[in-house]
Amino acid sequence: MSGTADRLAADTLALIDIASESRDESAIVEAIRPRVAASPGLRVVEDHDSVVAALPAVRRVDLPLVLLAGHVDTVPLAGALRPGRRDGDVVVGRGAADMKGAIAVMLALAEAGARADDLDLGYLFFGREEVPINESALLPAFERTPELGEAALAIVLEPTDNQLEVGCNGNLSARVTVRGRAAHSARPWLGDNAIHAAIEVLAPLADLPIRDVEIDGLVFREVVSVTTIEGGVAGNVVPDRVEARVNFRYAPTHTPAQAEARLRELLGHPRVELEVVGNGPPGPVCLDNPLVARLRGAGELEVRPKQAWTPVAEFAMVGVDAVNLGPGDPRYAHSDDERVSGAALERAHAIVSAFLAGMEA
């Protein structure tokens, strides 16, 4: 393992060992803030509500601004490790792939004073990414600090296995309630079984075909899933209520309103009460941005569509082109054996460095 890979892996492990589940990011923000503030050539422009952002101390307004962006929160610990551990080249623990390895790369670049002759580089760290968009810490930061919305490109270091993933699917989450009437299970005809009704309502979603949507040669896959279901109070009672969560991942060709209308159409049953609890818009494909072409060339990167939802959508909401590129492997994100390799961390660092230099990694 090279010295760079070892240092990045060690810092990733240190960041993993700081608990930072969504809505409880204060400890990791406290760890990141002084490192960003002490980085050469930077000034902190935003430090509020789990967001720390820094721009060049001297902004060259005639040059494009590029932001490196990453979220500092993780999903709950569940069965993942904390503290994390090193296994040779690999760092294992909650957040390794999504996305404390990427945060380590961002901090390394900031602390080294990474810069480019023909563009300005800034950094944006933020919390509450792993929760519904209505709790976003990122969108209010754009309102407080308009300079951030002046970026010509944001590189969101979400896990992509060091490939370029553009756009992202929208993410609609809904609460579906089906009501019945309680009765003794020995005399079910006196009641109205809400679970039986819910089966009728939800079963068609299991047979719904995946819908492929092609944009600029990239295929986004629209899928609908029932993700949780709960009902009943006892083994001898006909249940009077069932509640389920339904998740709809929809392509960038649709607006949030269109996606909601489609879900209501799919669940258009008189027994259904549907409440939208989150609807993160999709992120557009921005392959026509010359800085994206430069980034692609810097690492000779494969271009893929982003099937998951990421903050590229929030950048698009304020008029900033954004792409996904990070060292984590998506297959390990949120898993109990979440991990990232030192080689992947070093590769991400090299790609961004080559992008800044206008060269190939």
N, C-alpha and C positions, 0 to 999 in steps of 0.2 A: 504494500500500500504506500502511495506517495505521501509526502509530508502534508500536501494540501488536503488530500482525501482524509488523512488521519485527523487533522485539525477540524475539518468540517464534521466528521463523524463524532468527535468528542464534544463539539458544541451542540450538535443535534441531541446527543444523549443528555447533556446538561439541561437543554430546553424541555426535553421530555419529562425530566424529573421535577419540573415546575407544573403543578396542577393548573389547568386552564380550561375547564369545561365551559361551554357557552354560558354566558351571564355571570361568570366568576373568573374574569381574566385579569384581575388587578395585580396578582403576583407576577405574572409574566410581563405585563406592561411595565411594572416597576423594574424588572430586570432588563428590558429592552431600552427603555427611555434613556438612561445615562449613556448607553453605548452609542445610540444614534446621535445624541447631543454632542458627544465627544468626537464624532467622526469628522475628519478633515474636510473642509470646503462645504459643509452643510449647515443649514439653519433650520431649527424645528419651527414649523409653521402651524402645526395642529397637535394639540395634546389635551384631549378631552374625551371622556366617555369611551374608554378602551381603544382610542385611535391615537396613534403617533405617526406624524408625517413630517418629512424633511425635504427641503428643496435646496438647490445650490445657494450658497451664501451670496454669491453675485450671479444673478439671473441674467443670461444673455438672451434678451427678449427677441432677437432676430433669429434665434435657433429653436428648433422643435424641442419640446419637453417630453421625455419618456419617463414613465413611472414604473418602478418595480413594486408590485403589490402582493400582499399575502395576509391571510387571516391567522390570528394567534390562538384562536379557540379550537377545542377538539370536541368530538362527541363524548358521551359519558364513558367512564373507564371500562365498564362491563368486565369481560374476561381478559382484557389486555393488561400489559405489564406497566406498573409504576412502583418503584423506579424501573427504568429501562435497563437494558444490558447490551453489551457488545458481544458479538459472536464473530470474531475475526473481522472481516470487512463490513459486516452487517450490524446495523443498529436496530434493536427491536423494542417496541413499546408504543403506548398510545400516542398518536400524532406523528410517528416517524415518517409515514408517507404523506399524511394529510394534516398539517403540512409543516411540521417543525424542522424537517430537513431543509425545506425551501427557505424558512426563516433564517436558518443558519447561513445559507448561501447569501441571502440579502444582507445580513449583518457583516459577513466577511467582505463583501464588495464595498459596503459603506465605510467600514473601518479602514480599508485599504485606500480609500479616496478614489475609487474607480471613476473615470471620467472619459469623455469623448471630445474630440476637437470640433465636431460638427453637430452636436446635440447636447442638451442638458439632461441630467439624470437626477430623479428624485425617488423617494422611498415612502411607501404607505403601508403601515401595519394597522390592522383593525380586528375587532372582536365581533362576536355574535353573527358569524357567518353560517354556522351549522343549525340555525333556528329559522323560523319563517321570516320572510322579507319584511313583514310589518314590524319586526324588532331590529331591523338593520342598524348597525352602528355606522355603516359606510355612507349611506345616503345623507344623513344629517351632517356629516363631515364636509360634504361638497357644499352644503348651504353655508356652513360656518366659514369655510376657507375656499372662496371661489377660484383661487390660483390653481387648485388641484384639477378643476374642470377645464383648464387651459391645455392639458396634455394632448399631444398629437397621437400618443399611443400608450396604453397600459399593458404591461406584461404581467399577467396574473400567474403566480408560480404554483398553481394547482397541480396535483399529480397527473402527469401525462406520460411518464416513462421517457422524459426528455424528447418527446415529439411535439410538433406544433398542432394544437387542437383549437379550431376556430369555431365561433358561434357557441351556442349551447341551447339545449331544449328548455322550454318553459316548465315550471314545476307548480302544478295546481294540487292542493290538498284540501279535501272536503270531508266534513263529518256527515254521515248518512244515518238517519234515525228512522227505524220502522217500529210502529206502535201496534199493540194488540190489546187483549183484555185478559187479566189474570184469572185463573181458576185452579181447582184441585186437579192434579194430573190423573186421578181416577175418573174424573168426569170432564174430559177436555172439551166436550161439545158445549159446555157452559162458558167457555172462554174463547179466546182468539189468539192462537199461538204466533207470537211475533217472530220467533226463530224460523218457523215454517214459511212465513211470509218473506222474511229476509232472504231465505234460500231462493225463492222465486225471483226476487228483485235482483240479487247479486250474481246468481249463477251465470247469466248471459255474459257478464264481463270476462269470465274465465275462457269463454269461447271466442272472444273478440280478436280478430286477426291483428297482428302487428301491421302498422301502416308506415311504409317507407316514403319519405319525402326527400327529393333530391334538390340540392341548392349548390350551384357552381361545381357540379360533379361530386358533391359530398352527400352521403345519405344519412339523414337523421331519422330515427325510428320512434314513432309515436306508440306509447304503451299505456294501458290503464291497469292498475292493480288494486285489489283489496288488501290493505296492509295490516289492519287490526280489526278484530270483531269481538264484541262482548255482549252478553245478554243472559237473562235468567237469574233467579235468586236462590233457588233450592231445587233439590232433585224431585220433589213432589208437587211442584207448582208450574202450571202453564205460564210461560213468560209473557209479560205485557210490553216488553221493550227490548230492542236490539240496537246497538250503536256500532257502526263500522267506520273506519277511515279508508278513503279511496284516494289514490294518488294517480294523477294524469300527467305524463311527461309529453309535452307537445312541441312540434317543430317550430323553427323561427318564422315560418310563413304565417303563423297565426298570432293574433293579439290575445292578451289575457281575457278580454270580454268574449271573443270567439271561442276560446277554450272552455270557458265556463258554460257558454250556451251549448257546446257540444256535450259536455258532461251531463248537463241537465236533460239533454235529449236522450242520452244513453240510460239515464236513471229516471225517465219520465213515467213514473208509476204513482197512482193515487195514494199509495201507502208510504211514500218516501218524503221525508223532510231533509233537505240538503242545505248545509251551511258551509260556505267556503271559509276555511280558516287560514289559508295562505295561497297566494298566486304570484309567484315570481315570474316575471316576463322572460321570454327567450332572449338570447343574445344574437345579434346579427353576424353574418359572415362578412369579414372585412379584408378579403384578400387583395383588394385594389389599393390598399394603403402601402405606399412605397417603403415605409419602415417595416411592415410585415414581410415584404419581399426581402429586405435586408436581413431581418432576423432569420428567415427561412434559409437564406444562403449562408449565414454565419455558421450554422451547424449542419448544412445539407439535410434539412429536416423533412421527414415525411409529414404531410398535412392530412389531418383527420378531423371529422366532426366531433364535437363534444356532446356525448349522449346525456351526461348529467347536467344539472344546473350549476352555474358558477357565477361569481361576481362580475364576469364580463357583461352580464345583462345590466347590472347596476351602473357600470361605466357608460353603457350605451344610453341609459336613461338620462344622463347628463351630457350626451353628445361626444363622448370620448370612445374612439375605437379601442378595442381590447382583445387580446388573445390569451390562450392558456399555454403555458410551457413550464414544467417543473420536474424535479428529479424523482418524485414519488411514483411508484407503479400503482395505477388505479385499482388493480385487483386486490391490493393489500389495504386500501383505504377503508377505515371503519372496521376492519377485521380484528379478531382477537390476537392474531400473530402479525400485527402491523409492523412493517419494517422498511428500511431503505439502506442501500449500500453506499459505502464511501466512494466507490467508483462512480455511482450515479450522481452523488453530490458534486464530485469534482467535474463531471461532464457538464452539469448545469452551470457551474461557475465558469467553465471554459467557453460555453456557448454565449453567455451574456458578455463575457470579456471580449470575445471575438466580434460580437455585434457592435460593441462600443468602439472597437478599433476599425470596424469596417472590413473585417477579414473573415476567413473561414476558421472554425475551431479545429 
